[in-house]
Amino acid sequence: MNHNHTLSVIADMVPQGSRVLDLGCGGGHFLAMLQKERGCRGYGIELNDDKILECVQKGVSVMQRNLEEGLSLFDDHSFDVVLQIDTLQNIRNTEQMLKETVRVGRMGIISFPNFAHWPNRLSVLKGAMPVTKVLPYQWFNTPNIRVGTYRDFGHLARACGLKVVASFGLHQGQVVSPLWANLLGSTAVFQVVRNEAPHS
């Protein structure tokens, strides 16, 4: 229930009728929700064969592609919204993918586990890597190749030429204000656009 509530909160950030690209869409659950509830259309990108089959069974258009190869097959502003929901921590070319997100899409919505959430801090203070609902893996079998924090991402976004339009934390489906998101949010959520430099 909390996971679905979290997706509902993020779905509310997607304008009705948007053309959407979902990076690392998994079994297509979120894209199917957007199609049904918000009249969106678009594609998912996924590598896993079983997940692609799930997408097809849900009526979600999906392309099989490794995100490490980038998004060069799409023109500028091909989509209204590009989604990275729990994808950022699994890819190596993070900076390039963020830049591509706001090139291909007019807006990007990004969410990822916030490693600075207070139970994680406490676990590390006790000398152990955290295992939580949002970070459910042991340190030795996690698919995540990096961990990040709400605060870190704000700095990274600006360094990559992104403008943060909105940001907040989520925990158990509840929104956490930006003031407390780094400490109390188990998930970080950001809405970004390309930061157009002013003309001289």
C-alpha positions as CSV (number, residue, x, y, z in Angstrom):
1,M,0.0,0.0,0.0
2,N,2.8,2.4,0.9
3,H,4.5,1.7,-2.4
4,N,1.3,2.4,-4.4
5,H,0.8,5.6,-2.4
6,T,4.3,6.7,-3.2
7,L,3.7,6.1,-6.9
8,S,0.4,8.0,-6.7
9,V,2.2,11.0,-5.2
10,I,4.8,10.9,-8.0
11,A,2.0,10.4,-10.6
12,D,0.4,13.6,-9.5
13,M,3.5,15.4,-10.7
14,V,2.9,14.2,-14.3
15,P,0.6,16.5,-16.3
16,Q,-2.5,14.9,-17.8
17,G,-2.0,13.6,-21.3
18,S,1.8,13.8,-21.2
19,R,4.0,11.9,-23.5
20,V,6.2,9.9,-21.1
21,L,9.5,8.0,-21.3
22,D,10.0,5.7,-18.2
23,L,13.7,4.7,-17.8
24,G,14.1,1.3,-16.2
25,C,10.4,0.8,-16.2
26,G,10.5,-2.8,-14.7
27,G,7.2,-4.6,-15.3
28,G,5.5,-1.4,-16.5
29,H,3.3,-1.0,-13.4
30,F,3.8,2.8,-13.1
31,L,3.5,3.5,-16.8
32,A,0.3,1.5,-16.9
33,M,-1.0,3.6,-14.0
34,L,-0.2,6.8,-15.8
35,Q,-1.9,5.6,-19.0
36,K,-5.1,4.6,-17.1
37,E,-5.4,7.4,-14.6
38,R,-3.7,10.4,-16.3
39,G,-4.2,9.6,-20.0
40,C,-0.5,9.5,-20.7
41,R,1.2,7.7,-23.6
42,G,4.8,6.8,-24.3
43,Y,7.4,4.1,-23.8
44,G,9.3,2.3,-21.1
45,I,12.9,1.2,-21.5
46,E,13.9,-2.0,-19.8
47,L,16.6,-4.6,-20.2
48,N,15.2,-7.6,-18.3
49,D,13.3,-10.1,-20.6
50,D,10.8,-11.1,-17.9
51,K,10.0,-7.5,-17.1
52,I,9.5,-6.8,-20.8
53,L,7.0,-9.6,-21.0
54,E,5.1,-8.1,-18.0
55,C,5.0,-4.8,-19.8
56,V,3.5,-6.3,-23.0
57,Q,0.9,-8.1,-20.9
58,K,-0.1,-4.8,-19.3
59,G,-0.4,-3.1,-22.7
60,V,2.7,-0.9,-22.1
61,S,4.9,-0.1,-25.0
62,V,8.5,-1.0,-24.1
63,M,11.9,-1.0,-25.8
64,Q,14.7,-3.4,-24.7
65,R,17.8,-1.3,-24.2
66,N,20.7,-1.0,-21.7
67,L,20.5,2.5,-20.2
68,E,24.3,2.6,-20.1
69,E,24.1,3.1,-23.9
70,G,22.3,6.5,-23.4
71,L,19.3,8.0,-25.1
72,S,20.9,9.1,-28.4
73,L,18.1,7.4,-30.4
74,F,15.7,10.2,-29.1
75,D,15.6,13.8,-30.4
76,D,15.5,16.8,-28.2
77,H,12.2,17.2,-26.3
78,S,10.7,14.0,-27.7
79,F,8.8,13.6,-24.5
80,D,7.0,15.9,-22.0
81,V,8.3,13.9,-19.0
82,V,11.2,11.5,-18.5
83,L,11.0,9.3,-15.4
84,Q,13.8,7.8,-13.4
85,I,12.0,6.0,-10.6
86,D,14.5,4.0,-8.6
87,T,16.9,3.9,-11.5
88,L,19.6,6.5,-10.7
89,Q,21.4,4.2,-8.1
90,N,21.7,1.4,-10.6
91,I,23.5,3.1,-13.5
92,R,27.1,4.1,-13.9
93,N,26.8,7.1,-16.3
94,T,24.7,9.1,-13.8
95,E,25.8,12.6,-14.9
96,Q,25.3,11.9,-18.6
97,M,21.9,10.3,-18.0
98,L,20.7,13.3,-16.0
99,K,21.7,15.6,-18.9
100,E,20.0,13.4,-21.4
101,T,16.9,13.3,-19.2
102,V,16.3,17.1,-19.6
103,R,17.4,17.0,-23.3
104,V,15.0,14.3,-24.3
105,G,12.2,15.5,-22.0
106,R,10.9,18.9,-21.2
107,M,10.8,17.8,-17.6
108,G,12.4,15.0,-15.5
109,I,11.1,13.3,-12.4
110,I,13.7,11.4,-10.4
111,S,13.3,9.4,-7.3
112,F,15.9,7.2,-5.4
113,P,16.5,5.8,-1.9
114,N,17.8,8.6,0.4
115,F,20.8,7.2,2.2
116,A,20.8,10.0,4.7
117,H,17.4,8.9,6.2
118,W,17.9,8.8,9.9
119,P,17.6,5.0,10.4
120,N,20.4,4.5,7.8
121,R,22.6,7.0,9.7
122,L,22.0,5.1,12.9
123,S,22.8,1.8,11.3
124,V,26.1,3.1,9.9
125,L,26.8,4.7,13.3
126,K,26.5,1.2,14.8
127,G,28.9,-0.1,12.2
128,A,26.6,-1.9,9.8
129,M,25.2,-1.0,6.3
130,P,21.5,-0.4,6.6
131,V,18.8,-2.9,5.4
132,T,15.4,-1.3,5.1
133,K,12.2,-1.5,3.0
134,V,13.6,1.1,0.6
135,L,17.2,-0.5,0.7
136,P,16.3,-4.1,1.2
137,Y,19.5,-5.7,0.1
138,Q,22.6,-6.7,2.1
139,W,25.8,-4.9,1.2
140,F,27.2,-7.9,-0.7
141,N,24.2,-8.7,-3.0
142,T,22.7,-5.2,-3.7
143,P,22.0,-4.3,-7.4
144,N,22.7,-0.6,-6.4
145,I,26.2,0.5,-7.5
146,R,26.0,3.7,-5.4
147,V,24.1,5.3,-2.7
148,G,23.1,9.0,-2.6
149,T,21.3,11.5,-0.4
150,Y,18.6,14.1,-0.9
151,R,21.1,16.9,-0.3
152,D,23.8,15.4,-2.6
153,F,21.4,15.2,-5.5
154,G,20.6,18.9,-5.3
155,H,24.3,19.7,-5.8
156,L,24.7,17.2,-8.6
157,A,21.6,18.5,-10.5
158,R,23.1,22.0,-10.5
159,A,26.5,20.8,-11.6
160,C,24.8,19.0,-14.5
161,G,22.9,22.1,-15.7
162,L,19.6,21.1,-14.2
163,K,17.2,23.4,-12.4
164,V,15.3,21.9,-9.5
165,V,11.6,22.9,-9.9
166,A,10.3,20.9,-6.9
167,S,11.7,18.5,-4.4
168,F,10.6,16.6,-1.3
169,G,11.0,13.4,0.6
170,L,8.7,10.5,0.9
171,H,8.4,8.0,3.8
172,Q,5.7,5.3,4.0
173,G,3.7,7.1,1.3
174,Q,3.7,10.5,3.2
175,V,5.3,13.6,1.8
176,V,8.2,15.1,3.8
177,S,8.9,18.8,3.3
178,P,12.2,19.9,1.7
179,L,13.4,21.3,5.1
180,W,13.4,17.8,6.7
181,A,13.6,15.6,3.6
182,N,17.3,14.7,4.0
183,L,16.7,13.4,7.5
184,L,13.1,12.1,7.5
185,G,12.6,11.0,3.9
186,S,13.4,7.4,3.0
187,T,12.9,8.3,-0.7
188,A,14.1,11.5,-2.4
189,V,12.0,13.0,-5.2
190,F,13.0,15.7,-7.6
191,Q,11.3,17.5,-10.5
192,V,14.0,19.0,-12.8
193,V,14.2,20.9,-16.1
194,R,17.2,22.2,-18.2
195,N,18.6,25.3,-16.6
196,E,18.6,27.7,-19.6
197,A,21.4,30.2,-19.1
198,P,20.3,33.8,-19.5
199,H,21.3,35.5,-22.7
200,S,24.0,38.1,-22.4
